[in-house]
């Protein structure tokens, strides 16, 4: 078959590719510890589930407005004002199926072929994939371990040219778990203020911070109209399968994004949106409980990785990933990830699948039980010992 040039420019996502390989090995009878997928292993809180079930029973099974139902957009606007310190109206909110559509629609709506888009490296693979899809030029911004996995504002400034149309930020970040400080955000705001450049700030892990704090770039008045906020329910409320996310942006751009929704997905299921209202307005106890468990798991995996010769790991400041430096093993990232899957029975992701700067690292998701984490650590250590023999 002959495909369009643009569809051939789209990349995959290594987490799902490794998951498929791991599942195939399990089907052959091999024991695998899954640490590849960025998905909370908790159940969606019961009150949220009940809200969705009630909506189904109440007949909320028909088309909804493409922009999202007003009660959910109002709840999101209230949340943004409280949590992000960004005064928001419902007209500035677009509800979409998950977080990725905000990436896709933002780039489709703002970026032309030949424009430049600055994005984090290592970073979420979809950023670069969609930049390439529209024929724009990807401009990677190194995110380095020696800087605590935070971007360097000076390096960002060096990459801005007259062709720069969009900058993508992610804090807390996938895969590095770095968190941009309020000072970092102030520096970025000062750098970009008055420039004809938009910013997509991916805040999907916003509620998952263990130490320090961050600040939404959208809270800076000078950046409000040029910042698009990506957020959603998947990580915070263990709702990955519900496919519910949203963007916050200038209302004129919200109109364009709504048109893209109309032409692609039509709308998000109404009963899913009703569950989202309960998530934002109902009890938050389950979120605190999940974070307490993630904090305990973080300690176990980091201490365990640092005890393995050839591996060193910084303490993650947010999200639920460990991103250890594996250069001391003498192996490249993909080589080690493949070896651990086939010989150790541990599914992890190669750091270079998140960008060239990710070479020398692996990503382990600790969104799994402490028993699984300890089993994985034991298998990694034994596999590396066997390799040396």
C-alpha positions as CSV (number, residue, x, y, z in Angstrom):
1,X,0.0,0.0,0.0
2,X,1.1,3.6,-0.6
3,X,0.6,5.8,2.4
4,X,0.6,9.6,2.7
5,X,3.9,11.2,3.6
6,X,2.4,12.7,6.8
7,X,1.2,9.4,8.2
8,X,4.6,7.9,7.7
9,X,6.1,10.7,9.8
10,X,4.1,9.6,12.9
11,X,6.0,7.5,15.4
12,X,4.8,4.9,17.9
13,X,5.1,4.8,21.6
14,X,7.6,2.4,23.1
15,X,5.6,1.7,26.2
16,X,2.8,0.0,24.2
17,X,5.4,-1.7,22.0
18,X,7.2,-3.2,25.0
19,X,3.9,-4.1,26.6
20,X,3.0,-6.1,23.5
21,X,6.3,-7.9,23.5
22,X,6.0,-8.6,27.3
23,X,2.5,-10.0,26.8
24,X,3.7,-12.2,24.0
25,X,6.4,-13.6,26.3
26,X,3.8,-14.2,29.1
27,X,1.6,-16.1,26.6
28,X,4.6,-18.4,26.1
29,X,4.7,-19.0,29.8
30,X,7.5,-16.6,30.8
31,X,7.1,-14.6,34.1
32,X,7.3,-10.9,33.4
33,X,7.3,-8.0,35.9
34,X,5.6,-5.1,34.1
35,X,7.3,-1.8,34.7
36,X,6.8,-0.3,31.3
37,X,3.4,1.2,31.3
38,X,2.7,4.6,32.9
39,X,-0.6,3.6,34.4
40,X,-1.6,3.7,38.1
41,X,-2.3,0.2,39.3
42,X,-5.1,1.4,41.6
43,X,-8.8,1.2,40.8
44,X,-10.7,4.3,39.9
45,X,-12.2,5.6,43.2
46,X,-15.6,4.1,44.0
47,X,-17.4,7.5,44.1
48,X,-16.2,8.3,40.6
49,X,-17.3,4.9,39.3
50,X,-20.7,5.3,40.9
51,X,-21.1,8.7,39.3
52,X,-20.4,7.2,35.9
53,X,-22.8,4.3,36.5
54,X,-25.6,6.6,37.7
55,X,-25.1,8.7,34.5
56,X,-25.5,5.6,32.4
57,X,-28.6,4.5,34.2
58,X,-30.0,8.0,33.9
59,X,-29.7,7.8,30.1
60,X,-26.6,10.0,29.7
61,X,-25.7,8.0,26.6
62,X,-26.3,10.5,23.8
63,X,-24.2,13.1,22.0
64,X,-22.6,15.8,24.1
65,X,-21.4,19.2,22.9
66,X,-18.0,18.9,21.2
67,X,-16.5,21.4,23.6
68,X,-17.7,19.4,26.6
69,X,-20.7,19.6,28.8
70,X,-21.0,22.9,30.7
71,X,-21.1,21.5,34.2
72,X,-17.7,19.8,33.7
73,X,-16.2,22.8,32.0
74,X,-17.4,24.9,35.0
75,X,-15.8,22.3,37.4
76,X,-12.5,22.5,35.5
77,X,-12.6,26.3,35.5
78,X,-13.1,26.3,39.3
79,X,-10.3,23.7,39.7
80,X,-7.9,25.7,37.5
81,X,-8.5,28.9,39.5
82,X,-7.8,27.1,42.7
83,X,-5.0,24.7,41.7
84,X,-3.2,26.5,38.9
85,X,-3.9,30.1,40.0
86,X,-5.3,30.8,36.6
87,X,-8.7,32.6,36.5
88,X,-10.6,30.5,33.9
89,X,-14.0,30.7,32.3
90,X,-15.8,27.6,30.9
91,X,-15.4,29.1,27.4
92,X,-11.7,28.6,27.7
93,X,-12.0,24.9,28.4
94,X,-12.2,22.1,25.8
95,X,-12.9,18.5,27.0
96,X,-11.2,15.8,25.0
97,X,-10.7,12.0,25.1
98,X,-7.5,11.8,27.1
99,X,-4.4,14.1,27.2
100,X,-2.9,13.3,23.8
101,X,-5.6,15.1,21.7
102,X,-4.6,18.4,23.3
103,X,-1.0,17.8,22.0
104,X,-2.4,16.9,18.6
105,X,-5.0,19.7,18.3
106,X,-2.6,22.4,19.6
107,X,0.0,21.6,17.0
108,X,-2.6,21.2,14.2
109,X,-4.2,24.5,15.1
110,X,-1.0,26.6,15.6
111,X,1.9,25.1,13.7
112,X,2.6,25.3,10.0
113,X,5.1,23.3,7.9
114,X,8.5,25.0,8.4
115,X,7.7,26.4,11.8
116,X,10.0,25.3,14.7
117,X,8.7,23.6,17.9
118,X,11.0,23.3,20.9
119,X,10.3,20.2,23.0
120,X,12.0,18.4,26.0
121,X,14.5,15.7,25.3
122,X,14.1,13.2,26.9
123,X,10.4,13.7,26.7
124,X,7.0,12.2,25.9
125,X,7.4,10.7,22.4
126,X,4.1,12.0,21.1
127,X,5.5,15.6,21.1
128,X,8.1,14.9,18.4
129,X,5.8,12.6,16.5
130,X,3.1,15.2,16.0
131,X,5.6,17.9,15.2
132,X,7.0,15.7,12.4
133,X,3.4,14.9,11.3
134,X,2.6,18.5,10.4
135,X,5.9,19.0,8.6
136,X,7.3,21.4,11.3
137,X,10.9,21.2,12.5
138,X,11.5,19.6,15.9
139,X,14.0,21.4,18.1
140,X,15.0,19.3,21.1
141,X,15.8,21.0,24.4
142,X,18.2,18.8,26.5
143,X,16.9,17.9,30.0
144,X,20.0,16.8,31.9
145,X,20.6,14.8,35.1
146,X,23.2,17.3,36.3
147,X,20.5,20.0,36.4
148,X,18.1,17.8,38.4
149,X,16.3,17.0,35.2
150,X,15.1,20.6,34.8
151,X,15.4,22.6,31.7
152,X,18.0,25.3,31.5
153,X,16.4,28.7,30.7
154,X,19.6,29.9,29.0
155,X,19.6,26.8,26.7
156,X,15.9,27.5,25.9
157,X,16.8,31.1,24.9
158,X,19.6,29.8,22.6
159,X,17.1,27.7,20.7
160,X,14.6,30.4,19.9
161,X,14.7,31.7,16.4
162,X,12.4,33.8,14.2
163,X,10.7,30.5,13.1
164,X,9.9,29.3,16.7
165,X,6.1,29.0,17.0
166,X,5.6,26.7,20.0
167,X,7.5,25.6,23.1
168,X,6.4,22.4,24.9
169,X,6.9,22.1,28.7
170,X,6.2,19.1,30.9
171,X,6.4,19.4,34.7
172,X,6.4,17.0,36.6
173,X,8.0,15.3,33.6
174,X,7.8,11.9,31.9
175,X,10.2,10.1,31.8
176,X,12.7,12.1,34.0
177,X,10.3,13.0,36.9
178,X,12.0,16.4,37.0
179,X,9.9,19.3,38.4
180,X,10.3,22.9,37.2
181,X,10.5,25.3,40.1
182,X,8.4,28.5,40.4
183,X,11.7,30.3,39.6
184,X,12.2,28.3,36.5
185,X,8.7,29.2,35.4
186,X,9.3,32.9,36.1
187,X,12.4,32.8,34.0
188,X,10.5,31.1,31.1
189,X,7.8,33.7,31.4
190,X,10.3,36.6,31.4
191,X,12.0,35.1,28.3
192,X,8.9,34.6,26.3
193,X,6.8,37.6,27.3
194,X,6.1,39.8,24.3
195,X,7.3,37.2,21.8
196,X,5.0,35.7,19.2
197,X,5.5,32.2,20.6
198,X,2.9,29.9,22.2
199,X,3.6,27.4,25.0
200,X,1.9,24.0,25.5
201,X,2.4,23.1,29.2
202,X,1.7,19.4,29.9
203,X,0.5,19.3,33.5
204,X,-0.9,15.8,33.6
205,X,1.2,14.9,36.6
206,X,0.5,18.2,38.4
207,X,-0.9,16.5,41.6
208,X,1.9,14.0,41.8
209,X,4.7,16.0,43.4
210,X,6.7,14.6,46.4
211,X,8.9,17.6,47.2
212,X,9.1,21.2,46.3
213,X,6.5,22.9,44.2
214,X,5.9,24.0,40.7
215,X,3.8,26.8,39.1
216,X,1.7,26.7,36.0
217,X,3.1,29.1,33.3
218,X,-0.5,30.0,32.7
219,X,-0.7,31.8,36.1
220,X,1.7,34.5,34.8
221,X,-0.6,37.2,33.4
222,X,1.8,38.0,30.6
223,X,1.6,34.4,29.4
224,X,-2.0,33.6,30.0
225,X,-3.3,34.2,26.4
226,X,-0.3,32.3,24.8
227,X,-0.3,29.3,27.1
228,X,-2.2,26.1,26.4
229,X,-2.6,23.9,29.5
230,X,-2.9,20.1,29.1
231,X,-4.4,18.2,32.0
232,X,-6.7,15.3,32.7
233,X,-7.9,12.6,34.9
234,X,-5.9,9.5,33.9
235,X,-3.0,9.8,36.4
236,X,-4.5,11.6,39.4
237,X,-7.7,9.6,39.6
238,X,-6.5,6.3,38.0
239,X,-8.9,6.8,35.1
240,X,-6.6,5.9,32.1
241,X,-9.3,3.8,30.5
242,X,-12.0,6.4,30.8
243,X,-10.2,8.6,28.2
244,X,-10.9,12.0,29.8
245,X,-8.7,15.0,29.5
246,X,-8.9,18.7,28.8
247,X,-7.2,21.8,27.5
248,X,-7.3,25.4,28.9
249,X,-6.5,28.2,26.4
250,X,-7.6,31.5,25.0
251,X,-11.2,31.2,24.0
252,X,-10.4,31.9,20.3
253,X,-8.1,28.9,20.2
254,X,-10.7,27.0,22.2
255,X,-13.1,27.5,19.3
256,X,-10.6,26.1,16.8
257,X,-9.9,23.1,19.1
258,X,-13.6,22.5,19.4
259,X,-13.9,22.4,15.6
260,X,-11.1,19.8,15.5
261,X,-13.0,17.8,18.1
262,X,-16.2,18.0,16.0
263,X,-14.3,16.7,12.9
264,X,-12.5,13.9,14.7
265,X,-14.2,12.6,17.8
266,X,-17.5,14.5,17.8
267,X,-17.5,14.5,21.6
268,X,-16.5,12.8,24.8
269,X,-19.1,10.4,26.2
270,X,-21.5,12.2,28.5
271,X,-21.4,9.6,31.3
272,X,-17.6,9.8,31.3
273,X,-17.8,13.6,31.7
274,X,-20.3,13.1,34.6
275,X,-17.7,10.9,36.3
276,X,-15.1,13.7,35.8
277,X,-17.3,16.2,37.6
278,X,-17.4,13.8,40.6
279,X,-13.6,13.4,40.4
280,X,-13.0,17.1,40.7
281,X,-15.7,18.1,43.2
282,X,-16.0,14.9,45.3
283,X,-13.8,13.6,48.1
284,X,-10.0,13.7,47.4
285,X,-9.0,11.1,50.0
286,X,-8.2,8.4,47.4
287,X,-5.8,10.8,45.7
288,X,-3.9,11.3,49.0
289,X,-3.9,7.5,49.6
290,X,-2.4,6.8,46.2
291,X,0.3,9.4,46.6
292,X,1.2,7.9,50.0
293,X,1.7,4.5,48.4
294,X,3.6,6.0,45.5
295,X,5.9,7.8,47.9
296,X,6.7,4.5,49.7
297,X,7.3,2.7,46.4
298,X,9.6,5.5,45.3
299,X,11.8,5.0,48.3
300,X,12.0,1.2,47.7
301,X,12.9,1.4,44.0
302,X,15.4,4.2,44.2
303,X,17.3,2.6,47.1
304,X,17.2,-0.8,45.4
305,X,18.5,0.6,42.0
306,X,21.3,2.5,43.7
307,X,22.4,-0.8,45.4
308,X,22.9,-2.5,42.1
309,X,26.5,-2.1,40.7
310,X,26.6,0.0,37.5
311,X,23.3,1.8,38.2
312,X,22.6,5.2,39.9
313,X,19.3,6.8,40.3
314,X,18.2,10.3,41.4
315,X,15.1,10.5,43.7
316,X,12.1,11.4,41.5
317,X,10.5,14.7,42.5
318,X,7.2,13.9,40.8
319,X,5.1,11.4,38.7
320,X,5.7,7.6,39.3
321,X,8.8,6.7,37.3
322,X,12.4,6.0,38.2
323,X,14.9,7.1,35.5
324,X,18.2,5.5,36.5
325,X,21.6,6.2,34.8
326,X,22.8,2.8,33.6
327,X,26.1,3.9,31.9
328,X,28.1,2.1,34.6
329,X,26.8,-1.3,33.3
330,X,28.7,-0.7,30.0
331,X,25.5,-1.4,28.0
332,X,23.5,1.0,25.9
333,X,19.9,1.7,26.9
334,X,18.1,-0.5,24.3
335,X,20.6,-3.3,24.7
336,X,20.0,-3.4,28.5
337,X,16.2,-3.0,28.2
338,X,16.0,-5.9,25.7
339,X,18.3,-8.0,27.9
340,X,16.3,-7.4,31.0
341,X,13.1,-8.3,29.2
342,X,14.4,-11.5,27.6
343,X,16.8,-12.7,30.3
344,X,15.5,-11.1,33.5
345,X,11.8,-11.1,33.0
346,X,11.5,-7.3,33.7
347,X,9.8,-5.0,31.2
348,X,11.3,-1.5,31.3
349,X,11.8,1.2,28.6
350,X,15.0,2.3,26.9
351,X,15.8,5.9,27.7
352,X,16.6,6.7,24.1
353,X,13.0,6.0,23.1
354,X,12.3,9.3,24.8
355,X,14.9,11.2,22.8
356,X,18.7,11.1,22.1
357,X,19.5,12.6,25.4
358,X,17.8,9.7,27.1
359,X,20.6,7.3,26.0
360,X,22.3,5.9,29.1
361,X,19.0,5.6,31.1
362,X,16.1,3.3,31.6
363,X,12.6,4.2,32.7
364,X,10.9,2.0,35.3
365,X,7.3,2.7,36.3
366,X,6.7,2.0,39.9
367,X,2.9,2.1,39.5
368,X,2.9,-1.5,40.7
369,X,3.0,-3.3,44.0
370,X,6.0,-3.2,46.4
371,X,6.2,-7.0,45.9
372,X,6.6,-6.5,42.2
373,X,9.1,-3.8,42.6
374,X,11.3,-5.9,44.9
375,X,11.0,-8.9,42.6
376,X,12.0,-6.7,39.6
377,X,15.0,-5.3,41.6
378,X,16.1,-8.8,42.4
379,X,15.8,-9.9,38.8
380,X,17.7,-6.9,37.5
381,X,20.6,-7.5,39.9
382,X,20.8,-11.2,39.1
383,X,20.6,-10.6,35.4
384,X,23.5,-8.2,35.5
385,X,25.5,-10.6,37.6
386,X,25.0,-13.3,35.1
387,X,26.1,-11.0,32.3
388,X,29.4,-10.5,34.0
389,X,30.1,-14.2,34.4
